[in-house]
Amino acid sequence: MKVLVTGANGFVGSAIVRELQKRGHETAGLVRSKEAAEQLEKAGIRAIRGSIEREELLRNAAKEMDAVIHTAFFHKFSQAGLSAKTRILLGGSPGHIPARFMKEAVGAECRAIRALGEGLSRKSGSIVIALPTMTLKAGTVGKESDDGDPGSVGGGRVASERTLLELAGRGISASLVRLPPIVYGTGDRGGLLPSLIRIARSKNAASYIGDGMNRWAAVHRSDAAKLFALAAEQGEAGSRFHAVGEAGMPFKQIAESIGRHTGTPVRSLQPAQAGAYFGWLASFAAADNPVSSEQTRERMGWKPEERSLSEEMEQGDYFKS
C-alpha cells in the first residue's frame, strides 16, 4: 500500500512512518523544511516538500496514494504561511491573537482534509486524521462513539472532525484517531509533558490546580503509531479510534513525579493562579480528560505494549538536562 504521512518528521508522524515501513508499505512524507526532507530520504522515505496550506499539492499527492495519515497541524505561529500570519497579527485586537491563530490553524486543517479527501476519492483510498482527546466533553470518560464537544478545551478542532465525517458521508474511507494530552517516548521535546517539566524548573515548583484530581490520559508514541497504521489498513468510513494506553492519571500524580525528579516543591494552585504559572497551558492543566479505548481494542485488536507513563518518567530521558 502507498501511504502519505503529513507531519512526517513530527514526534508522532515519524513513529508512524517507521511503523508503516515495518509493515512493508511504500511510504511518502510531507515536510516543510529541506533538512526534514533530507532526513526522510536517508531513511528510504520519499519526501514531499510543502505546507498543508498548499491544497493543490495535497490533492495531487493524494491521487498517487492508497491512504493518507494526516498528523500535521499549526502548533506554532512560525508554522503558518505569510498570509495567515498577517491575518493573525493584524486582524483585530492584540488580545484576540490566540483566538485568531486557532481559527487560522483549524481553517487550514479543514481545507487540507478536504483536499486530501478529494485526491483519494479517485482511487477509493482511505484517510486517517489525528485529533486530540481534549475535543471531548470534560469530566466524563470519553468513548469512541462520542462526538467532539465544541465547548471543550480543544473544541476549536471539532470543525476538523466534522470535515472528516463529511468525507465519510460521501463514501470516502475516512476515520480519525484521537490522541491523549500526553503522548510520550524517547525524543519528546515539544509535547505537553516536557512543557510541564520546563515550567516547573523555571518556576521552581511543580504545581497542579485545586486538588489535582483532574485526569489526563496517555499513550506511548510507538503504540499510537501502530493504531494509525491499523486504521489506514482496516478503518471504515466514519470510524473513530482512541490511541489511549492509560485512561487517566491524576494531574497531581504527574506534578508529584515532576517535583521528585526536578527537586522542586509540589504545590496546589487556586484557579486564579493557574494562568500566571501555566501560561497558555492553564486551561489544559485544569481539564479533566479521562478516555476509554475499550472499543478500539476490541474492534482493532490493538493492545498497548510499551512501558507505562509512570515507568517512562522513572526510566526515560525526560529529566536529563
N, C-alpha and C positions, 0 to 999 in steps of 0.2 A: 504494500500500500504506500502511496506517495502522500506524505503529510507535511503541511506547512505549520510551523510554530511561530507565532508572533511573540515578541519579547523573548527571543530565544537565548539571549545572554543574561537574562534575569535570574534571580535566585530560584524561582520555581520553573521558569521556562527552560533553563539549562538542564535541570534534572529531568524534565520531560523529554528533551532531546536525547539524552543518554538512554532513557528507558525505551524510547522508540527504536534507537539503534540496536539495543539488545534484542528487541523483538523482531529485528530484521526488516524494519520499514525504511524506505527511502525518504530521508528527511531533509527539509529545507528550513532555514530560519530567517525571519525578518528582523533586522537590526538597524540601528540608526548610524553607528559610527564605523569608520574604516577599521579601527582596532578590533571591534567586536566581530566584524566580518572576517578578519584575518584569523581570529581565534576559532571561529566555526570551521573555516576552510581547513585549518590544520587538523581538526578533529574529523575531517571527512564529511562535513556537512555543507551543503550548498547554501551560500549566504545571499540574501536579497537585501540590498541597502534601501532603506526608506522609512518613512514615518507612517503611523496609522492614519494620518491626515490625508495621505495620498490615495484617495479612493480608487482611482483608475488602476494604480499599481496593484492594490489589493485584489481588485476584481480580476485582473489579468493573471495574477499569480495563482489565485484560487481555481481558475479554469484548468490549470495543469494538475491539480491535486485531487486525490480521493478523499482527503479530510483536512480540516484546519483546526488547530487548537490555539485559541486566542487568549493570551495572557497579558498582552501589553496594555498599559494604561498610563496616563499622565499623572504620576505621583508627585512630580516636581515641576515648578514653574519653568525651569530650563528645558524641559522636555517638550513643551508646546511650541508650535510654529510662530513665526513673526506676527501674522495677523491675529492669532489667538492671544498672544502676549499683549498686543496693542489694545484689544478689546478688554482684556483683564485689567490692565493698568489705567486705561483712560475711559473706561465705560461708565464711570459714575463715581460715587463717593469712595474715598480710600478705605473707609471702614467696611465696605462691601466687597473688597478684593477677594477674600477667601471664597465667598459665595459665587462670584463671577468665575473664579478659577475652576470650581467644581462644575459649574454649568458648562464651561468650555470643554473640560475633560470628559464629562459624560456625553456631551453632544458629539465629540469626536469619536468616542467609543461606539455610540449608536450608529453613526454613519459608517464606521468601519465594519461593524457586524453586518449591516445591510449589504455593503459592497462585497464582502467575503461570501455571504449567502447567495448573492446574485451570480457570482462566479461559479460556485459549487453547484448551483441548481441545474446547470447544463450537463453535469456529469452524475447527478444524483449522489453527490458526496455528502459527508457529514461535517458539521461544525460543532465544536465544544468551546464554551467560553468559561473563563474563571470569574467568579463573583465572591464577595465577602459574606460570611455568615452574619455579619453585623447589619445586613439588609433585612434580617428577620426581626420580628417583634421581640422586644426585650422582655425579660422576666419570665418567659416560658421556654420549655425545651423545644427548640426548633426542629421541625421534621421536614423531610424532603418534599412532602406534599404541600407545605406551607408556601403561600405567595409571599413575595417580598413586601415589606411594610414601608411605605413612603415616610412614615413618621419615625422610623428607626434612626439610629445614629449614622448608619450607612445608607439611609433611604434615598439619597440622590441617585444611586446606581440602580434603583428599581427600574428606571427607564430602560436600562440596558437589558434587564431580564425580560421586560415586556417586548422589546425589539426582537430578542431572540425567539420568544414564543410566537411572535407574528410570523417569523420564518417557518417555524414548526407548523403553524396553521396553514401555510401554503404548501405543505408536503415535504419540506426540506428536513433532513435528519438533523435537527438542531437540539442540543442539550446543554446543560450547564453543570458545572462543578463548583460548589460553594466551599471556600477556604476559610478556616477559622482565623481569629486575630493573630495567633502565634503559629507560624509555620517555621519550624526550627531545623537546625542541622549545620554541619560544617560549612563555613563560608558565609554565614548570615551576618551581614554588616548593616543593612538598611531596614531590617524588619522592626516590628514593634518591641520585641524583647531587647535587642541591643539599644534601642532608643530609650527604654526604661532604665537600662544599666547606665547609659551616659548621663541621663538626668540625675540619677542617684549620686553618681560621682560628682557632678557639678554642683548639686545642692547639698552634698554631704548628708544625705538622708534617703532611705528607701521608704517611700510612702504609699499609702492606699487611702481610699476615701471612705469615711464613716467606719462601719465595722469590717469593711473589706470582704464581705461575703458574696459580692457580685462575682460571677464566674466567667472565665474565658476558656473556650475550647482550644485545642491544639492538635497539630499533626506534624510528623517528620516529613520533610520535603520529598524524600525518596518514596515514602508510602503514597503521598499525594500524586506524585508523577505516575505511579502505577495505575491509579484510578483514572487519571486523564487519558492514558493510553487505552484502558478498557472502555472508557466512554466513547473514544473515537472509533474503536473496533466494533462495539456492540450497542452503543446507545441508540435509542429510538427517539423519534420526534417528540419534543416536549418533555423529555426526561430531565429530572433534577436529582443530582447526587451530592452527598456530603463527604468531603475528604476530611473526616474528623476521627482522630485516633483516641483522643480523650475528650469526653463530653463537656467537662468544665472544671477547671481548677480555681478555687477561690483566689481573688486578686491579692488578698492578704498573704496567702502562702507564697505567691510569686514574689511579693515585696520582701518577705522574710528571707527567701533564698538569695535574693539580690543583696540584701543587707548583710547576710552572713558572709557572702563571697567578696563583697567590696569593703567590708569592715566599717560600714556606716550604720547608724541607728535606724531602727524601723519605727515609723510614726504614722499615726492616723491623722488625716486632714478633714476639716469641715468642708462641705461642698463649696463654700465661698472661697476657700483657699486653693482649690484644685487648679484653677486657671493659672495662678502665679507659679505653681510648682510644675504642672504637666504641660503648660502651653497648649499647643494645638491638639495634644493627646488627651486633654482633660475630659471631653465628652466620651471618648472611648474608654478611658480608665474608669469611668463611672458606670459603664454599660454592663448589664447582666446578660450574658450571651451563651447560655448552655445550649448545646446542639447534639442531637442524636444522629448516628449514621447507621442505625439498625436496618432500615430499608435498603440502603446502599449495599451493605454487607450481604444481606440475603439475596438481593437481586443480581449482584455482580460477582459474588464470590470473593469480594475484596476483604482482606484482613491485614491490618497494620502489623508490620513485623519488626520495625526498628525500635530502638530504645525509647522509653517514655520521656516526656518533657523533664520530669524531675531527674531522671538519670542523665539526660543531656546537660542539664545545668550543673550537675555534680561532676561529670566526666568530660564534657566538651570544652571548647575553647572560648566560650563566651566571656570569661573573666580574665583572659590573658591580655596583658597590655599590648 
